[in-house]
Amino acid sequence: MTQSSSTADLPCVAAHHEPSWREGVKTGMPSLFGIGAWGLVVGIAMVKSGLTIPQALGMTLVVFAGSAQLAALPLIAADAPIWVIFATALVVNLRFVIFSALLAPHFAHLPWRQRLTLGYVAGDMTVALFLQKYPSEAPQVGKLSYLKGLLYPNWASWQVGSIAGIFLGSAVPPEWGLSFAGTLAIICVMIPLMVGRPALCGVLVAGAISVLAAGLPYKLGLLIAVLVGMLTAMLIEETAEKWRGKRG
């Protein structure tokens, strides 16, 4: 492709394309509840770790990285040196360097301010969904609109959940501490994965066993519950496949 034809194609990428925007929003919609719930967990964790409401609001608006925030919070609570906190957050977020490298060829022609904004609101799931839709770096109509349709609702969902968690955190009893946020985190990760009968049965069996075996030493009840739950889900899935094969 010559330089002139490439330049002529660039407006196709940058110009707003309503169908692509709507497609991006629709594609990312199923993940918004989980993102908001995860933001809620991080918001609560920030307040329970000792941050004031203004500090927590500033952190969620500036950092926008749940894993880095959760990694930094125990260090902040322990009065760790600032360089340790920043280094920890940097290491946790190194994956975004890879994301940026993957997106850069698609949007290298855009102004740096626009690329900086896109990089700020980018997330793990949104980048993966975009690259699944557009594996080729070639300019295409609506490519940028599709990416924005993924990124902006994702960012808004996170911020709404996180800000709600910040204000909710002040209402959570102090004795619950960060363990309450950890429980919410597990629930947020588990619910989106409970798709289909095998996963649901596996979760129910694991939950029942974890309660029945709660008295075992060294938290072995949790290990047993996980193993039995996984085996249950695999057995049901295998049985369902055999049944479908016989019917077919």
C-alpha positions as CSV (number, residue, x, y, z in Angstrom):
1,M,0.0,0.0,0.0
2,T,1.4,3.4,-1.0
3,Q,1.7,6.3,1.4
4,S,-1.0,8.2,-0.5
5,S,-3.6,5.4,-0.4
6,S,-2.8,4.8,3.2
7,T,-3.4,8.4,4.1
8,A,-6.6,8.4,2.1
9,D,-7.9,5.4,4.1
10,L,-7.1,6.9,7.5
11,P,-10.3,9.0,7.8
12,C,-12.3,5.8,7.5
13,V,-10.7,4.7,10.8
14,A,-10.9,8.0,12.6
15,A,-14.4,9.2,11.5
16,H,-17.3,8.2,13.7
17,H,-19.3,5.2,12.4
18,E,-22.6,4.7,14.3
19,P,-23.2,1.1,13.4
20,S,-19.7,0.1,14.6
21,W,-20.1,2.1,17.8
22,R,-23.3,0.3,18.6
23,E,-21.7,-3.1,17.7
24,G,-18.9,-2.3,20.1
25,V,-21.3,-1.4,22.9
26,K,-23.4,-4.6,22.3
27,T,-20.3,-6.8,22.3
28,G,-19.0,-5.4,25.5
29,M,-22.4,-5.3,27.3
30,P,-22.2,-8.8,28.9
31,S,-19.0,-7.9,30.8
32,L,-20.3,-4.6,32.2
33,F,-21.9,-6.1,35.2
34,G,-18.8,-7.9,36.2
35,I,-16.7,-4.8,35.7
36,G,-19.0,-2.7,37.8
37,A,-19.1,-5.4,40.5
38,W,-15.3,-5.6,40.5
39,G,-15.1,-1.8,40.8
40,L,-17.5,-2.0,43.8
41,V,-15.1,-4.4,45.5
42,V,-12.1,-2.2,44.9
43,G,-14.0,0.9,46.0
44,I,-14.8,-0.8,49.3
45,A,-11.3,-2.1,49.7
46,M,-9.8,1.4,49.3
47,V,-11.9,2.8,52.1
48,K,-11.4,-0.2,54.4
49,S,-7.6,0.0,53.9
50,G,-7.6,3.5,55.4
51,L,-7.9,5.9,52.5
52,T,-10.2,8.9,52.9
53,I,-13.1,9.3,50.5
54,P,-11.3,12.1,48.5
55,Q,-8.1,10.0,48.3
56,A,-10.1,6.9,47.1
57,L,-12.0,9.0,44.5
58,G,-8.7,10.4,43.2
59,M,-7.1,6.9,43.1
60,T,-10.0,5.3,41.1
61,L,-10.2,8.2,38.6
62,V,-6.4,8.5,38.1
63,V,-5.2,4.9,38.3
64,F,-8.2,3.0,36.8
65,A,-6.5,-0.4,37.3
66,G,-8.2,-2.7,39.8
67,S,-5.4,-5.2,40.1
68,A,-2.8,-2.5,40.7
69,Q,-5.0,-0.7,43.2
70,L,-5.6,-3.9,45.2
71,A,-1.8,-4.7,45.1
72,A,-1.0,-1.2,46.3
73,L,-3.6,-0.9,49.1
74,P,-1.9,-3.3,51.6
75,L,1.4,-1.4,51.0
76,I,-0.3,2.0,51.6
77,A,-1.9,0.6,54.8
78,A,1.5,-0.6,56.0
79,D,3.1,2.8,55.3
80,A,5.5,1.3,52.8
81,P,7.9,3.7,50.9
82,I,6.3,5.5,48.0
83,W,8.7,3.9,45.6
84,V,7.7,0.4,46.6
85,I,4.1,1.3,46.1
86,F,4.7,2.7,42.6
87,A,7.1,-0.1,41.7
88,T,4.4,-2.7,42.7
89,A,1.7,-1.0,40.7
90,L,4.1,-0.7,37.7
91,V,4.9,-4.4,37.7
92,V,1.3,-5.4,38.0
93,N,0.3,-3.2,35.1
94,L,3.2,-4.1,32.8
95,R,0.6,-6.1,30.7
96,F,-0.7,-2.8,29.5
97,V,2.6,-2.2,27.7
98,I,1.7,-5.3,25.6
99,F,-1.8,-4.1,25.0
100,S,-0.5,-0.7,23.8
101,A,2.0,-2.5,21.5
102,L,-0.9,-4.5,20.0
103,L,-3.1,-1.5,19.5
104,A,-0.5,0.9,18.3
105,P,-0.3,-0.2,14.7
106,H,-4.1,0.2,14.3
107,F,-4.1,3.8,15.5
108,A,-0.6,5.2,15.1
109,H,-1.9,7.9,12.8
110,L,-4.1,9.5,15.5
111,P,-3.0,12.6,17.5
112,W,-1.0,11.6,20.6
113,R,-3.7,13.1,22.9
114,Q,-6.3,10.8,21.5
115,R,-4.0,7.8,21.7
116,L,-3.2,8.7,25.3
117,T,-7.0,8.9,26.1
118,L,-7.6,5.5,24.5
119,G,-4.7,4.0,26.4
120,Y,-6.0,5.4,29.7
121,V,-9.5,3.8,29.2
122,A,-8.2,0.5,27.8
123,G,-8.8,-2.7,29.7
124,D,-7.9,-6.3,29.5
125,M,-11.3,-7.5,28.2
126,T,-11.9,-4.6,25.8
127,V,-8.5,-4.9,24.1
128,A,-9.1,-8.7,23.7
129,L,-12.5,-8.2,22.2
130,F,-11.2,-5.5,19.8
131,L,-8.3,-7.7,18.5
132,Q,-10.7,-10.6,18.1
133,K,-12.9,-8.3,15.8
134,Y,-9.9,-6.6,14.0
135,P,-6.9,-8.9,13.9
136,S,-5.6,-7.1,10.8
137,E,-3.9,-3.7,11.2
138,A,-5.3,-2.6,7.8
139,P,-7.5,0.5,8.0
140,Q,-11.2,-0.3,8.1
141,V,-14.3,1.8,8.4
142,G,-15.6,2.1,12.0
143,K,-12.5,0.5,13.6
144,L,-12.1,3.4,16.0
145,S,-15.8,3.7,16.7
146,Y,-15.9,0.0,17.6
147,L,-13.0,0.4,20.0
148,K,-14.7,3.4,21.7
149,G,-17.9,1.4,22.0
150,L,-16.0,-1.1,24.0
151,L,-13.9,1.2,26.0
152,Y,-16.1,4.0,27.2
153,P,-19.0,2.0,28.7
154,N,-16.4,-0.3,30.3
155,W,-14.7,2.7,31.9
156,A,-18.1,4.2,33.0
157,S,-19.2,0.9,34.5
158,W,-16.0,0.6,36.5
159,Q,-16.2,4.2,37.8
160,V,-19.8,3.9,38.8
161,G,-19.1,0.6,40.7
162,S,-16.0,1.9,42.3
163,I,-17.5,5.2,43.4
164,A,-20.5,3.3,44.8
165,G,-18.1,1.1,46.7
166,I,-16.2,4.0,48.1
167,F,-19.3,5.5,49.7
168,L,-20.6,2.1,50.6
169,G,-17.3,1.2,52.3
170,S,-17.9,3.8,55.0
171,A,-21.1,2.0,55.9
172,V,-19.5,-1.5,56.2
173,P,-18.8,-2.4,59.8
174,P,-15.1,-2.0,60.6
175,E,-14.7,-5.5,61.9
176,W,-15.5,-6.9,58.5
177,G,-12.3,-5.4,57.2
178,L,-10.8,-6.3,53.8
179,S,-12.0,-9.9,54.2
180,F,-15.5,-8.6,53.2
181,A,-14.1,-7.1,50.0
182,G,-12.3,-10.4,49.3
183,T,-15.5,-12.3,49.6
184,L,-17.2,-9.9,47.2
185,A,-14.3,-10.3,44.8
186,I,-14.8,-14.1,44.7
187,I,-18.5,-13.7,44.1
188,C,-17.9,-11.2,41.3
189,V,-15.5,-13.6,39.6
190,M,-17.7,-16.7,40.2
191,I,-21.1,-15.3,38.9
192,P,-20.0,-14.6,35.3
193,L,-18.5,-18.1,35.1
194,M,-21.8,-19.8,36.2
195,V,-22.9,-20.3,32.6
196,G,-24.6,-23.6,31.9
197,R,-25.7,-26.6,34.0
198,P,-22.2,-28.1,34.5
199,A,-20.7,-24.9,36.0
200,L,-23.8,-24.2,38.1
201,C,-23.8,-27.8,39.5
202,G,-20.1,-27.6,40.2
203,V,-20.5,-24.3,42.2
204,L,-23.4,-25.7,44.2
205,V,-21.6,-28.9,45.1
206,A,-18.4,-27.0,46.0
207,G,-20.4,-24.6,48.2
208,A,-22.1,-27.4,50.0
209,I,-18.9,-29.3,50.7
210,S,-17.0,-26.2,51.8
211,V,-19.7,-25.7,54.5
212,L,-19.8,-29.3,55.6
213,A,-16.0,-29.6,55.7
214,A,-15.4,-26.2,57.3
215,G,-14.0,-27.8,60.5
216,L,-11.1,-29.6,58.8
217,P,-7.6,-28.4,59.7
218,Y,-5.4,-26.2,57.4
219,K,-8.5,-25.1,55.4
220,L,-8.5,-28.5,53.7
221,G,-12.2,-28.3,53.3
222,L,-11.8,-25.5,50.7
223,L,-9.3,-27.6,48.7
224,I,-11.7,-30.6,48.8
225,A,-14.6,-28.5,47.8
226,V,-12.8,-27.1,44.8
227,L,-11.6,-30.5,43.6
228,V,-15.0,-32.1,44.0
229,G,-16.8,-29.2,42.4
230,M,-14.5,-29.4,39.4
231,L,-15.0,-33.1,39.0
232,T,-18.7,-32.7,39.3
233,A,-18.8,-30.1,36.5
234,M,-16.5,-32.2,34.3
235,L,-18.7,-35.3,34.9
236,I,-21.9,-33.5,34.1
237,E,-20.4,-31.9,31.0
238,E,-19.1,-35.3,29.8
239,T,-22.5,-37.0,30.4
240,A,-24.3,-34.2,28.5
241,E,-21.9,-34.6,25.5
242,K,-22.5,-38.4,25.5
243,W,-26.3,-37.8,25.6
244,R,-26.1,-35.3,22.8
245,G,-24.0,-37.8,20.8
246,K,-26.5,-40.5,21.2
247,R,-29.4,-38.3,20.2
248,G,-27.5,-37.0,17.2
